[in-house]
Amino acid sequence: MDITIQRRGSIMNVYEVIEQLIKRACSLRFIEREDGIYVRNQILHLLHLEGFEIQESKAEEKEITDLLEDLVQYAREQGIIDDHSYNREILASQIMNCFMSKPSTINQSFYQHYECHPEHATDYFYELSQISNYIQTKHIQKNIRYKANTEYGELDITINLSKPEKDPKEIVNENVIQNTDYPKCLLCIENEGYVGRIGHPARSNHRMIRMELLGERWYLQYSPYVYYNEHCIVLAEAHRNMEINRQAFERLLSFVKQFPHYFIGSNADLPIVGGSILSHDHYQGGKYEFAMAKAADDYAFTLDRFPEVQCSVVKWPMSVIRLRGKDCNVLVNVADYILRKWKQYSDPSVHIYAHTDGVPHNTITPIARRRNEQYELDLVLRNNRTSEKYPFGIFHPHQDVQHIKKENVGLIEVMGLAVLPARLKSELQEVERYVLYQENRVAEYHKRWAEKLRERYEKEANEGNVHDIVQKELAAKFLRALEDAGVFKRDDEGIAAFKRFIQSLEERKIGI
């Protein structure tokens, strides 16, 4: 049996890789020195090795992710696994699980850190999730990301290259495999430690933190493909549909009370304006300040029945009401009041109908955060109605921006971070060539846009600046997608319509 592994010009044997992986884990305090033999034996079993030759490694020291890739490659070369990505992921997850403590131990450690400071607890768990390779750090580094200046502040633009693409054979296998409803979805608590299968990701090294919101068990985890710093997911124990209601506002504020250094928000609970998973109640948060959080007020208004709460309309491409106050209970009362009003609100002059044929259309995307002694609750007004002219949604990215962004405008995009598809990396290079009159293969759906860019920048575009030009124009397209999703447009008609809704809240005074 050949025990050598050759990657990127260096040769190591499998025993060297295992030993270096264990030493690296010890140096990071991922495991203690006393755990080394146990971990080694678990890895040997996974790699079908019955013995171990201890030898001093002279090879260059590597990071855990690189060593893990070496071991997975060894398993492929030895026929232990085939070359399908799901088998590679399953083995990698199982190897890292050899280093992981049980959920109860990790939860104990988390809350010991929490007693010192909530931020110490999340620092501990975030670092653990990275070292264990649950957070796919190496894949995430492939993403293209930059900031773009706009009239609303700096938008974050990302092209998501971190999720490995499936090959055609895997897609066929997924279609023929017998379906199982365990776990019921990607967010269910049964994913903790789940080995994985075709069509369901490997989660052997996955751990969750138990927590309480409104006397109910909830779970904290990090997203394996974090889109921003400390991108966490907070999910209900029960597999139940998402719902924006009074309890949702209470839970969001309860969370930021417990973790004041994190924001938290929820996707809307209706199709088209919601996220990709509506079947499991969950929220997303993290330690990051989005452009929307920094956005200034357009104007303030007061509600006489809630004098303790500062209310404002935010200067943002979507329609946002911001509530500020020190008393969470009062904030919840105001948010619930606005939600109930919005759910029944129609304004045909701007195409807003609360219901058609008994189907509800109005909902809210809420975001909570804490600023010093005050709490903030942003209420983003949403409507998911469609029409013959806009079959994907009246308040959804329109046809002329769908070559860039066709998917729902979810919570992350609402706050000002574009998550754009991987195809754009190569497609935008072709657009750059088109602008410069070079030989190109521009996709048909980009043609009209590329022609406009060529006309606009014909005199100034060159090899040195065309990349920046296309990046700037890509951000402008994303901004347009946000404007399309806004229920009250930023023109005179939309501003007046927004004020009519504010006035419908009763006992109000608008100060501009």
Secondary structure, 3 states (H helix, E strand, C coil): CCCEEEECCEEEEHHHHHHHHHHHHHHCCCCCHHHHHHHHHHHHHHCCCCCCCCCCCCCCCCCHHHHHHHHHHHHHHCCCCCCCHHHHHHHHHHHHHCCCCCHHHHHHHHHHHHHHCHHHHHHHHHHHHHHCCCCCHHHHCCCEEEEEEECCEEEEEEECCCCCCCCHHHHHHHHHCCCCCCCCCCCCHHHCCCCCECCECCCCCCCCEEEEECCEEEEEEECCCCCCCCCEEEEECCCCCCCCCHHHHHHHHHHHHHCCCCEEECCECCCCCECCCCCCCEEEEECCCCHHHHCCEEEEEEECCCCCCEEEEECCCCCEEEEEECCHHHHHHHHHHHHHHHHCCCEHHHCECCEECCEECEEEEEEEEEECCEEEEEEEEEECCCCCCCCCCCCCCCHHHCCCCCCCCCHHHHCCEEEECCCHHHHHHHHHHHHCCCCCCCCHHHHHHHHHHHHHHCCCCCCCCHHHHHHHHHHHHHHHHHHHHCCCCCCHHHHHHHHHHHHCCCCEEEEC
